[in-house]
Amino acid sequence: MAAAKQVPIKTGFSFHAKAAEVMAGIDLSGKTAVVTGAYSGLGLEAARALSSAGASVVAPARDPKRASEALASAGLGAAIVSMDLANLASVAEAAAEIGDTHDKVDILINNAGIMACPESRTAAGWEMQFAVNHIGHHIFTRELMPYLLNANGARVVTTSSVAHKRSRIRFDDIHFVKEPYDKWLAYAQSKTANALFALELNRRRAGDGIKSFSVHPGAVMTQIQRHLQKGELAAMGWVDEHGELTPDAKKFIKTPEEGAATLLWAATSPLLENRGGEYCENCDIAAMSEGSAPRWSGVAAWAVDDDDANRLWEMTDAMVLSAAA
Protein backbone atom coordinates (compact mmCIF):
# COMPACT_ATOMS: atom_id res chain seq x y z
CA MET A 1 0.00 0.00 0.00
CA ALA A 2 1.53 3.30 -1.06
CA ALA A 3 1.58 6.11 1.47
CA ALA A 4 2.70 8.74 -1.03
CA LYS A 5 -0.61 10.01 -2.41
CA GLN A 6 0.96 11.08 -5.70
CA VAL A 7 -1.54 13.88 -6.21
CA PRO A 8 -0.29 16.31 -8.89
CA ILE A 9 -0.16 19.96 -7.90
CA LYS A 10 -0.71 21.26 -11.45
CA THR A 11 2.12 23.75 -11.27
CA GLY A 12 1.63 25.10 -14.77
CA PHE A 13 5.15 24.41 -15.99
CA SER A 14 5.33 23.15 -19.56
CA PHE A 15 6.80 19.78 -20.57
CA HIS A 16 9.89 21.61 -21.82
CA ALA A 17 10.29 23.97 -18.85
CA LYS A 18 13.92 24.93 -18.35
CA ALA A 19 16.01 25.10 -15.21
CA ALA A 20 16.04 28.90 -15.28
CA GLU A 21 12.23 29.03 -15.26
CA VAL A 22 11.99 26.77 -12.23
CA MET A 23 14.65 28.71 -10.34
CA ALA A 24 13.20 32.17 -11.03
CA GLY A 25 12.98 34.04 -7.74
CA ILE A 26 14.74 31.31 -5.73
CA ASP A 27 17.49 32.67 -3.47
CA LEU A 28 19.95 30.10 -2.14
CA SER A 29 22.47 32.50 -0.64
CA GLY A 30 24.24 30.86 2.28
CA LYS A 31 23.03 27.38 1.26
CA THR A 32 25.21 24.37 0.51
CA ALA A 33 24.17 22.03 -2.30
CA VAL A 34 25.83 18.66 -2.94
CA VAL A 35 25.26 17.21 -6.40
CA THR A 36 26.59 13.82 -7.47
CA GLY A 37 27.36 13.57 -11.17
CA ALA A 38 27.64 17.35 -11.32
CA TYR A 39 30.17 17.52 -14.13
CA SER A 40 28.03 16.36 -17.05
CA GLY A 41 24.47 16.23 -18.32
CA LEU A 42 21.68 16.81 -15.80
CA GLY A 43 24.06 17.21 -12.89
CA LEU A 44 26.03 19.96 -14.58
CA GLU A 45 22.86 21.90 -15.41
CA ALA A 46 21.59 21.46 -11.85
CA ALA A 47 24.91 22.64 -10.42
CA ARG A 48 24.91 25.64 -12.76
CA ALA A 49 21.39 26.68 -11.70
CA LEU A 50 22.03 26.17 -7.99
CA SER A 51 25.23 28.19 -8.17
CA SER A 52 23.47 30.97 -10.08
CA ALA A 53 20.89 31.11 -7.28
CA GLY A 54 23.66 31.70 -4.75
CA ALA A 55 24.35 28.21 -3.41
CA SER A 56 27.81 26.88 -2.62
CA VAL A 57 28.03 23.72 -4.73
CA VAL A 58 29.99 20.59 -3.84
CA ALA A 59 30.60 18.07 -6.62
CA PRO A 60 31.63 14.53 -5.58
CA ALA A 61 33.23 12.89 -8.60
CA ARG A 62 34.77 9.55 -9.52
CA ASP A 63 37.14 11.41 -11.86
CA PRO A 64 38.13 14.68 -10.12
CA LYS A 65 40.35 15.83 -13.01
CA ARG A 66 37.58 15.47 -15.55
CA ALA A 67 35.14 17.12 -13.14
CA SER A 68 37.49 20.04 -12.59
CA GLU A 69 37.88 20.61 -16.32
CA ALA A 70 34.15 20.33 -17.04
CA LEU A 71 33.11 22.64 -14.23
CA ALA A 72 35.80 25.17 -15.11
CA SER A 73 34.62 25.15 -18.73
CA ALA A 74 31.11 25.88 -17.46
CA GLY A 75 32.41 28.74 -15.35
CA LEU A 76 31.49 27.04 -12.09
CA GLY A 77 33.63 27.23 -8.98
CA ALA A 78 32.26 24.12 -7.30
CA ALA A 79 34.28 22.30 -4.66
CA ILE A 80 35.28 18.88 -6.00
CA VAL A 81 35.50 15.83 -3.75
CA SER A 82 36.76 12.45 -4.93
CA MET A 83 34.11 9.72 -4.62
CA ASP A 84 33.49 6.33 -6.23
CA LEU A 85 29.90 5.25 -5.53
CA ALA A 86 30.86 1.60 -6.02
CA ASN A 87 33.39 1.75 -3.18
CA LEU A 88 32.07 1.88 0.41
CA ALA A 89 35.22 3.42 1.85
CA SER A 90 35.36 6.08 -0.86
CA VAL A 91 31.77 7.13 -0.20
CA ALA A 92 32.35 7.43 3.55
CA GLU A 93 35.59 9.38 3.00
CA ALA A 94 33.86 11.80 0.61
CA ALA A 95 31.10 12.50 3.12
CA ALA A 96 33.68 13.06 5.87
CA GLU A 97 35.61 15.48 3.67
CA ILE A 98 32.44 17.45 2.97
CA GLY A 99 31.76 17.56 6.69
CA ASP A 100 35.26 18.89 7.36
CA THR A 101 34.55 22.01 5.29
CA HIS A 102 30.79 22.46 5.66
CA ASP A 103 28.74 22.43 8.84
CA LYS A 104 25.50 21.80 6.95
CA VAL A 105 24.08 20.48 3.67
CA ASP A 106 20.84 22.15 2.61
CA ILE A 107 20.32 20.32 -0.68
CA LEU A 108 21.55 16.88 -1.68
CA ILE A 109 20.88 15.73 -5.23
CA ASN A 110 21.74 12.06 -5.70
CA ASN A 111 22.02 12.18 -9.46
CA ALA A 112 25.05 10.20 -10.64
CA GLY A 113 24.34 6.84 -12.21
CA ILE A 114 24.98 4.24 -14.88
CA MET A 115 22.56 2.65 -17.33
CA ALA A 116 22.34 -0.66 -19.20
CA CYS A 117 26.01 -1.45 -18.79
CA PRO A 118 27.62 -4.85 -19.42
CA GLU A 119 27.53 -7.14 -16.40
CA SER A 120 30.04 -6.20 -13.73
CA ARG A 121 30.21 -6.40 -9.97
CA THR A 122 31.71 -4.54 -7.05
CA ALA A 123 34.27 -6.03 -4.69
CA ALA A 124 31.33 -7.05 -2.48
CA GLY A 125 29.79 -8.99 -5.37
CA TRP A 126 26.94 -6.53 -5.89
CA GLU A 127 25.50 -5.99 -9.36
CA MET A 128 27.04 -2.71 -10.51
CA GLN A 129 23.93 -0.75 -11.50
CA PHE A 130 22.19 -1.49 -8.22
CA ALA A 131 25.39 -0.75 -6.33
CA VAL A 132 26.12 2.61 -7.96
CA ASN A 133 22.60 3.91 -8.53
CA HIS A 134 21.14 2.83 -5.20
CA ILE A 135 23.52 1.46 -2.56
CA GLY A 136 26.20 4.13 -3.06
CA HIS A 137 23.67 6.93 -2.67
CA HIS A 138 22.02 5.19 0.29
CA ILE A 139 25.39 5.14 2.09
CA PHE A 140 26.30 8.67 1.01
CA THR A 141 23.03 10.09 2.32
CA ARG A 142 23.47 8.19 5.60
CA GLU A 143 26.99 9.54 6.06
CA LEU A 144 25.86 13.10 5.31
CA MET A 145 22.91 12.85 7.72
CA PRO A 146 24.47 14.95 10.53
CA TYR A 147 24.98 17.82 8.09
CA LEU A 148 21.53 17.44 6.54
CA LEU A 149 20.05 17.64 10.03
CA ASN A 150 22.10 20.76 10.76
CA ALA A 151 20.39 22.53 7.85
CA ASN A 152 17.03 22.53 9.68
CA GLY A 153 15.03 21.92 6.53
CA ALA A 154 17.20 20.04 4.06
CA ARG A 155 15.90 18.43 0.90
CA VAL A 156 17.20 15.23 -0.66
CA VAL A 157 16.38 14.57 -4.30
CA THR A 158 17.24 11.25 -5.95
CA THR A 159 17.17 10.73 -9.70
CA SER A 160 14.94 7.84 -10.67
CA SER A 161 13.50 7.10 -14.13
CA VAL A 162 10.28 6.04 -15.79
CA ALA A 163 12.26 2.89 -16.61
CA HIS A 164 11.33 1.78 -13.10
CA LYS A 165 8.04 0.60 -14.60
CA ARG A 166 9.88 -2.32 -16.16
CA SER A 167 10.80 -4.02 -12.89
CA ARG A 168 9.95 -3.99 -9.22
CA ILE A 169 12.68 -4.91 -6.70
CA ARG A 170 13.80 -8.49 -7.30
CA PHE A 171 14.01 -9.24 -3.58
CA ASP A 172 14.86 -12.90 -4.14
CA ASP A 173 17.65 -12.17 -6.64
CA ILE A 174 18.64 -8.51 -6.49
CA HIS A 175 22.17 -9.13 -7.75
CA PHE A 176 21.32 -11.60 -10.54
CA VAL A 177 22.94 -14.57 -8.89
CA LYS A 178 20.16 -17.06 -9.61
CA GLU A 179 19.14 -15.81 -13.03
CA PRO A 180 21.14 -14.52 -16.03
CA TYR A 181 21.99 -10.84 -15.98
CA ASP A 182 19.64 -8.57 -17.91
CA LYS A 183 21.01 -5.04 -18.25
CA TRP A 184 17.59 -3.44 -18.66
CA LEU A 185 15.97 -5.25 -15.75
CA ALA A 186 18.99 -4.36 -13.63
CA TYR A 187 18.66 -0.70 -14.57
CA ALA A 188 14.89 -0.69 -14.02
CA GLN A 189 15.26 -2.32 -10.61
CA SER A 190 17.84 0.29 -9.57
CA LYS A 191 15.46 3.09 -10.56
CA THR A 192 12.64 1.51 -8.55
CA ALA A 193 15.12 1.39 -5.69
CA ASN A 194 15.78 5.13 -6.07
CA ALA A 195 12.06 5.90 -5.73
CA LEU A 196 11.63 3.58 -2.73
CA PHE A 197 14.72 5.04 -1.08
CA ALA A 198 13.26 8.55 -1.36
CA LEU A 199 9.96 7.38 0.08
CA GLU A 200 11.51 5.61 3.05
CA LEU A 201 14.01 8.39 3.75
CA ASN A 202 11.12 10.82 3.96
CA ARG A 203 9.19 8.52 6.30
CA ARG A 204 12.18 8.16 8.60
CA ARG A 205 13.38 11.76 8.59
CA ALA A 206 10.43 14.05 7.83
CA GLY A 207 10.00 14.56 11.57
CA ASP A 208 13.56 15.92 11.66
CA GLY A 209 12.79 18.46 8.94
CA ILE A 210 14.26 16.54 6.01
CA LYS A 211 12.13 16.23 2.89
CA SER A 212 12.92 13.64 0.24
CA PHE A 213 11.70 13.19 -3.33
CA SER A 214 12.55 11.04 -6.33
CA VAL A 215 12.52 12.42 -9.86
CA HIS A 216 12.08 11.20 -13.40
CA PRO A 217 13.92 13.94 -15.33
CA GLY A 218 12.54 12.81 -18.67
CA ALA A 219 14.30 11.25 -21.63
CA VAL A 220 17.55 13.16 -22.08
CA MET A 221 20.53 12.39 -24.30
CA THR A 222 23.56 12.46 -22.01
CA GLN A 223 26.62 10.37 -21.21
CA ILE A 224 24.40 7.87 -19.39
CA GLN A 225 23.64 6.29 -22.79
CA ARG A 226 27.32 5.62 -23.41
CA HIS A 227 26.88 1.84 -23.17
CA LEU A 228 24.18 1.78 -25.86
CA GLN A 229 24.93 1.11 -29.51
CA LYS A 230 23.33 3.20 -32.23
CA GLY A 231 21.22 0.19 -33.22
CA GLU A 232 19.74 0.00 -29.72
CA LEU A 233 18.85 3.68 -29.74
CA ALA A 234 17.29 3.23 -33.19
CA ALA A 235 15.23 0.27 -31.96
CA MET A 236 13.97 2.48 -29.15
CA GLY A 237 12.89 5.07 -31.72
CA TRP A 238 15.34 7.69 -30.50
CA VAL A 239 17.58 7.98 -33.56
CA ASP A 240 17.45 7.19 -37.27
CA GLU A 241 19.98 5.24 -39.33
CA HIS A 242 22.26 8.30 -39.36
CA GLY A 243 22.23 8.65 -35.59
CA GLU A 244 20.05 11.77 -35.70
CA LEU A 245 17.03 12.24 -33.45
CA THR A 246 13.82 11.04 -35.09
CA PRO A 247 10.87 13.45 -35.47
CA ASP A 248 8.98 11.58 -32.75
CA ALA A 249 11.99 11.62 -30.43
CA LYS A 250 12.26 15.39 -30.76
CA LYS A 251 8.79 15.66 -29.22
CA PHE A 252 9.58 13.77 -26.01
CA ILE A 253 13.35 14.07 -25.55
CA LYS A 254 14.40 16.95 -23.33
CA THR A 255 17.60 18.96 -23.30
CA PRO A 256 19.81 18.59 -20.22
CA GLU A 257 18.58 21.98 -18.98
CA GLU A 258 14.99 20.82 -19.35
CA GLY A 259 15.77 17.50 -17.69
CA ALA A 260 17.38 19.24 -14.73
CA ALA A 261 14.28 21.38 -14.19
CA THR A 262 12.35 18.76 -12.22
CA LEU A 263 15.38 17.95 -10.07
CA LEU A 264 15.66 21.63 -9.20
CA TRP A 265 11.91 22.01 -8.67
CA ALA A 266 11.93 19.12 -6.19
CA ALA A 267 14.97 20.59 -4.45
CA THR A 268 13.71 24.15 -4.06
CA SER A 269 10.00 24.68 -4.79
CA PRO A 270 7.99 26.26 -1.96
CA LEU A 271 4.99 24.30 -3.27
CA LEU A 272 6.50 21.20 -1.66
CA GLU A 273 6.73 22.53 1.89
CA ASN A 274 3.95 20.22 3.04
CA ARG A 275 4.80 17.28 0.79
CA GLY A 276 7.40 14.54 0.86
CA GLY A 277 8.26 11.07 -0.38
CA GLU A 278 6.67 11.50 -3.78
CA TYR A 279 7.96 10.61 -7.23
CA CYS A 280 8.06 13.68 -9.47
CA GLU A 281 8.10 14.37 -13.22
CA ASN A 282 7.62 17.40 -15.46
CA CYS A 283 8.00 19.81 -12.52
CA ASP A 284 5.10 18.28 -10.62
CA ILE A 285 4.10 15.27 -8.55
CA ALA A 286 3.58 12.38 -10.97
CA ALA A 287 0.23 10.65 -11.22
CA MET A 288 -0.12 6.96 -10.45
CA SER A 289 0.28 4.80 -13.54
CA GLU A 290 -2.92 2.85 -13.88
CA GLY A 291 -4.82 1.07 -16.62
CA SER A 292 -3.93 2.49 -20.03
CA ALA A 293 -1.45 5.08 -18.74
CA PRO A 294 1.40 5.79 -21.22
CA ARG A 295 4.55 3.79 -20.53
CA TRP A 296 6.67 6.96 -20.57
CA SER A 297 4.93 8.75 -17.69
CA GLY A 298 3.43 8.14 -14.27
CA VAL A 299 4.68 6.00 -11.40
CA ALA A 300 4.06 2.30 -10.81
CA ALA A 301 2.48 1.28 -7.51
CA TRP A 302 5.52 -0.81 -6.60
CA ALA A 303 7.77 2.27 -6.67
CA VAL A 304 5.76 4.06 -3.96
CA ASP A 305 4.95 1.06 -1.77
CA ASP A 306 5.60 1.61 1.94
CA ASP A 307 6.28 -2.02 2.77
CA ASP A 308 8.73 -2.50 -0.08
CA ALA A 309 10.43 0.78 0.79
CA ASN A 310 11.05 -0.33 4.36
CA ARG A 311 12.10 -3.81 3.25
CA LEU A 312 14.58 -2.42 0.75
CA TRP A 313 16.05 -0.05 3.34
CA GLU A 314 16.57 -2.86 5.83
CA MET A 315 18.06 -5.16 3.16
CA THR A 316 20.41 -2.43 1.96
CA ASP A 317 21.64 -1.77 5.49
CA ALA A 318 22.20 -5.52 5.91
CA MET A 319 24.18 -5.70 2.65
CA VAL A 320 26.37 -2.80 3.72
CA LEU A 321 26.95 -4.27 7.18
CA SER A 322 27.87 -7.64 5.68
CA ALA A 323 30.28 -6.07 3.19
CA ALA A 324 31.98 -4.05 5.92
CA ALA A 325 32.44 -7.06 8.19
C-alpha positions as CSV (number, residue, x, y, z in Angstrom):
1,M,0.0,0.0,0.0
2,A,1.5,3.3,-1.1
3,A,1.6,6.1,1.5
4,A,2.7,8.7,-1.0
5,K,-0.6,10.0,-2.4
6,Q,1.0,11.1,-5.7
7,V,-1.5,13.9,-6.2
8,P,-0.3,16.3,-8.9
9,I,-0.2,20.0,-7.9
10,K,-0.7,21.3,-11.5
11,T,2.1,23.7,-11.3
12,G,1.6,25.1,-14.8
13,F,5.2,24.4,-16.0
14,S,5.3,23.1,-19.6
15,F,6.8,19.8,-20.6
16,H,9.9,21.6,-21.8
17,A,10.3,24.0,-18.9
18,K,13.9,24.9,-18.3
19,A,16.0,25.1,-15.2
20,A,16.0,28.9,-15.3
21,E,12.2,29.0,-15.3
22,V,12.0,26.8,-12.2
23,M,14.6,28.7,-10.3
24,A,13.2,32.2,-11.0
25,G,13.0,34.0,-7.7
26,I,14.7,31.3,-5.7
27,D,17.5,32.7,-3.5
28,L,20.0,30.1,-2.1
29,S,22.5,32.5,-0.6
30,G,24.2,30.9,2.3
31,K,23.0,27.4,1.3
32,T,25.2,24.4,0.5
33,A,24.2,22.0,-2.3
34,V,25.8,18.7,-2.9
35,V,25.3,17.2,-6.4
36,T,26.6,13.8,-7.5
37,G,27.4,13.6,-11.2
38,A,27.6,17.4,-11.3
39,Y,30.2,17.5,-14.1
40,S,28.0,16.4,-17.1
41,G,24.5,16.2,-18.3
42,L,21.7,16.8,-15.8
43,G,24.1,17.2,-12.9
44,L,26.0,20.0,-14.6
45,E,22.9,21.9,-15.4
46,A,21.6,21.5,-11.9
47,A,24.9,22.6,-10.4
48,R,24.9,25.6,-12.8
49,A,21.4,26.7,-11.7
50,L,22.0,26.2,-8.0
51,S,25.2,28.2,-8.2
52,S,23.5,31.0,-10.1
53,A,20.9,31.1,-7.3
54,G,23.7,31.7,-4.7
55,A,24.3,28.2,-3.4
56,S,27.8,26.9,-2.6
57,V,28.0,23.7,-4.7
58,V,30.0,20.6,-3.8
59,A,30.6,18.1,-6.6
60,P,31.6,14.5,-5.6
61,A,33.2,12.9,-8.6
62,R,34.8,9.5,-9.5
63,D,37.1,11.4,-11.9
64,P,38.1,14.7,-10.1
65,K,40.4,15.8,-13.0
66,R,37.6,15.5,-15.6
67,A,35.1,17.1,-13.1
68,S,37.5,20.0,-12.6
69,E,37.9,20.6,-16.3
70,A,34.1,20.3,-17.0
71,L,33.1,22.6,-14.2
72,A,35.8,25.2,-15.1
73,S,34.6,25.2,-18.7
74,A,31.1,25.9,-17.5
75,G,32.4,28.7,-15.4
76,L,31.5,27.0,-12.1
77,G,33.6,27.2,-9.0
78,A,32.3,24.1,-7.3
79,A,34.3,22.3,-4.7
80,I,35.3,18.9,-6.0
81,V,35.5,15.8,-3.8
82,S,36.8,12.4,-4.9
83,M,34.1,9.7,-4.6
84,D,33.5,6.3,-6.2
85,L,29.9,5.2,-5.5
86,A,30.9,1.6,-6.0
87,N,33.4,1.8,-3.2
88,L,32.1,1.9,0.4
89,A,35.2,3.4,1.9
90,S,35.4,6.1,-0.9
91,V,31.8,7.1,-0.2
92,A,32.4,7.4,3.5
93,E,35.6,9.4,3.0
94,A,33.9,11.8,0.6
95,A,31.1,12.5,3.1
96,A,33.7,13.1,5.9
97,E,35.6,15.5,3.7
98,I,32.4,17.4,3.0
99,G,31.8,17.6,6.7
100,D,35.3,18.9,7.4
101,T,34.6,22.0,5.3
102,H,30.8,22.5,5.7
103,D,28.7,22.4,8.8
104,K,25.5,21.8,6.9
105,V,24.1,20.5,3.7
106,D,20.8,22.2,2.6
107,I,20.3,20.3,-0.7
108,L,21.5,16.9,-1.7
109,I,20.9,15.7,-5.2
110,N,21.7,12.1,-5.7
111,N,22.0,12.2,-9.5
112,A,25.1,10.2,-10.6
113,G,24.3,6.8,-12.2
114,I,25.0,4.2,-14.9
115,M,22.6,2.6,-17.3
116,A,22.3,-0.7,-19.2
117,C,26.0,-1.4,-18.8
118,P,27.6,-4.8,-19.4
119,E,27.5,-7.1,-16.4
120,S,30.0,-6.2,-13.7
121,R,30.2,-6.4,-10.0
122,T,31.7,-4.5,-7.1
123,A,34.3,-6.0,-4.7
124,A,31.3,-7.1,-2.5
125,G,29.8,-9.0,-5.4
126,W,26.9,-6.5,-5.9
127,E,25.5,-6.0,-9.4
128,M,27.0,-2.7,-10.5
129,Q,23.9,-0.8,-11.5
130,F,22.2,-1.5,-8.2
131,A,25.4,-0.7,-6.3
132,V,26.1,2.6,-8.0
133,N,22.6,3.9,-8.5
134,H,21.1,2.8,-5.2
135,I,23.5,1.5,-2.6
136,G,26.2,4.1,-3.1
137,H,23.7,6.9,-2.7
138,H,22.0,5.2,0.3
139,I,25.4,5.1,2.1
140,F,26.3,8.7,1.0
141,T,23.0,10.1,2.3
142,R,23.5,8.2,5.6
143,E,27.0,9.5,6.1
144,L,25.9,13.1,5.3
145,M,22.9,12.9,7.7
146,P,24.5,14.9,10.5
147,Y,25.0,17.8,8.1
148,L,21.5,17.4,6.5
149,L,20.1,17.6,10.0
150,N,22.1,20.8,10.8
151,A,20.4,22.5,7.8
152,N,17.0,22.5,9.7
153,G,15.0,21.9,6.5
154,A,17.2,20.0,4.1
155,R,15.9,18.4,0.9
156,V,17.2,15.2,-0.7
157,V,16.4,14.6,-4.3
158,T,17.2,11.3,-5.9
159,T,17.2,10.7,-9.7
160,S,14.9,7.8,-10.7
161,S,13.5,7.1,-14.1
162,V,10.3,6.0,-15.8
163,A,12.3,2.9,-16.6
164,H,11.3,1.8,-13.1
165,K,8.0,0.6,-14.6
166,R,9.9,-2.3,-16.2
167,S,10.8,-4.0,-12.9
168,R,10.0,-4.0,-9.2
169,I,12.7,-4.9,-6.7
170,R,13.8,-8.5,-7.3
171,F,14.0,-9.2,-3.6
172,D,14.9,-12.9,-4.1
173,D,17.6,-12.2,-6.6
174,I,18.6,-8.5,-6.5
175,H,22.2,-9.1,-7.7
176,F,21.3,-11.6,-10.5
177,V,22.9,-14.6,-8.9
178,K,20.2,-17.1,-9.6
179,E,19.1,-15.8,-13.0
180,P,21.1,-14.5,-16.0
181,Y,22.0,-10.8,-16.0
182,D,19.6,-8.6,-17.9
183,K,21.0,-5.0,-18.2
184,W,17.6,-3.4,-18.7
185,L,16.0,-5.3,-15.7
186,A,19.0,-4.4,-13.6
187,Y,18.7,-0.7,-14.6
188,A,14.9,-0.7,-14.0
189,Q,15.3,-2.3,-10.6
190,S,17.8,0.3,-9.6
191,K,15.5,3.1,-10.6
192,T,12.6,1.5,-8.6
193,A,15.1,1.4,-5.7
194,N,15.8,5.1,-6.1
195,A,12.1,5.9,-5.7
196,L,11.6,3.6,-2.7
197,F,14.7,5.0,-1.1
198,A,13.3,8.6,-1.4
199,L,10.0,7.4,0.1
200,E,11.5,5.6,3.1
201,L,14.0,8.4,3.8
202,N,11.1,10.8,4.0
203,R,9.2,8.5,6.3
204,R,12.2,8.2,8.6
205,R,13.4,11.8,8.6
206,A,10.4,14.1,7.8
207,G,10.0,14.6,11.6
208,D,13.6,15.9,11.7
209,G,12.8,18.5,8.9
210,I,14.3,16.5,6.0
211,K,12.1,16.2,2.9
212,S,12.9,13.6,0.2
213,F,11.7,13.2,-3.3
214,S,12.6,11.0,-6.3
215,V,12.5,12.4,-9.9
216,H,12.1,11.2,-13.4
217,P,13.9,13.9,-15.3
218,G,12.5,12.8,-18.7
219,A,14.3,11.3,-21.6
220,V,17.6,13.2,-22.1
221,M,20.5,12.4,-24.3
222,T,23.6,12.5,-22.0
223,Q,26.6,10.4,-21.2
224,I,24.4,7.9,-19.4
225,Q,23.6,6.3,-22.8
226,R,27.3,5.6,-23.4
227,H,26.9,1.8,-23.2
228,L,24.2,1.8,-25.9
229,Q,24.9,1.1,-29.5
230,K,23.3,3.2,-32.2
231,G,21.2,0.2,-33.2
232,E,19.7,0.0,-29.7
233,L,18.8,3.7,-29.7
234,A,17.3,3.2,-33.2
235,A,15.2,0.3,-32.0
236,M,14.0,2.5,-29.1
237,G,12.9,5.1,-31.7
238,W,15.3,7.7,-30.5
239,V,17.6,8.0,-33.6
240,D,17.4,7.2,-37.3
241,E,20.0,5.2,-39.3
242,H,22.3,8.3,-39.4
243,G,22.2,8.7,-35.6
244,E,20.0,11.8,-35.7
245,L,17.0,12.2,-33.4
246,T,13.8,11.0,-35.1
247,P,10.9,13.5,-35.5
248,D,9.0,11.6,-32.8
249,A,12.0,11.6,-30.4
250,K,12.3,15.4,-30.8
251,K,8.8,15.7,-29.2
252,F,9.6,13.8,-26.0
253,I,13.3,14.1,-25.5
254,K,14.4,16.9,-23.3
255,T,17.6,19.0,-23.3
256,P,19.8,18.6,-20.2
257,E,18.6,22.0,-19.0
258,E,15.0,20.8,-19.4
259,G,15.8,17.5,-17.7
260,A,17.4,19.2,-14.7
261,A,14.3,21.4,-14.2
262,T,12.3,18.8,-12.2
263,L,15.4,18.0,-10.1
264,L,15.7,21.6,-9.2
265,W,11.9,22.0,-8.7
266,A,11.9,19.1,-6.2
267,A,15.0,20.6,-4.4
268,T,13.7,24.1,-4.1
269,S,10.0,24.7,-4.8
270,P,8.0,26.3,-2.0
271,L,5.0,24.3,-3.3
272,L,6.5,21.2,-1.7
273,E,6.7,22.5,1.9
274,N,3.9,20.2,3.0
275,R,4.8,17.3,0.8
276,G,7.4,14.5,0.9
277,G,8.3,11.1,-0.4
278,E,6.7,11.5,-3.8
279,Y,8.0,10.6,-7.2
280,C,8.1,13.7,-9.5
281,E,8.1,14.4,-13.2
282,N,7.6,17.4,-15.5
283,C,8.0,19.8,-12.5
284,D,5.1,18.3,-10.6
285,I,4.1,15.3,-8.6
286,A,3.6,12.4,-11.0
287,A,0.2,10.7,-11.2
288,M,-0.1,7.0,-10.5
289,S,0.3,4.8,-13.5
290,E,-2.9,2.8,-13.9
291,G,-4.8,1.1,-16.6
292,S,-3.9,2.5,-20.0
293,A,-1.4,5.1,-18.7
294,P,1.4,5.8,-21.2
295,R,4.6,3.8,-20.5
296,W,6.7,7.0,-20.6
297,S,4.9,8.8,-17.7
298,G,3.4,8.1,-14.3
299,V,4.7,6.0,-11.4
300,A,4.1,2.3,-10.8
301,A,2.5,1.3,-7.5
302,W,5.5,-0.8,-6.6
303,A,7.8,2.3,-6.7
304,V,5.8,4.1,-4.0
305,D,4.9,1.1,-1.8
306,D,5.6,1.6,1.9
307,D,6.3,-2.0,2.8
308,D,8.7,-2.5,-0.1
309,A,10.4,0.8,0.8
310,N,11.1,-0.3,4.4
311,R,12.1,-3.8,3.2
312,L,14.6,-2.4,0.7
313,W,16.0,0.0,3.3
314,E,16.6,-2.9,5.8
315,M,18.1,-5.2,3.2
316,T,20.4,-2.4,2.0
317,D,21.6,-1.8,5.5
318,A,22.2,-5.5,5.9
319,M,24.2,-5.7,2.6
320,V,26.4,-2.8,3.7
321,L,26.9,-4.3,7.2
322,S,27.9,-7.6,5.7
323,A,30.3,-6.1,3.2
324,A,32.0,-4.1,5.9
325,A,32.4,-7.1,8.2
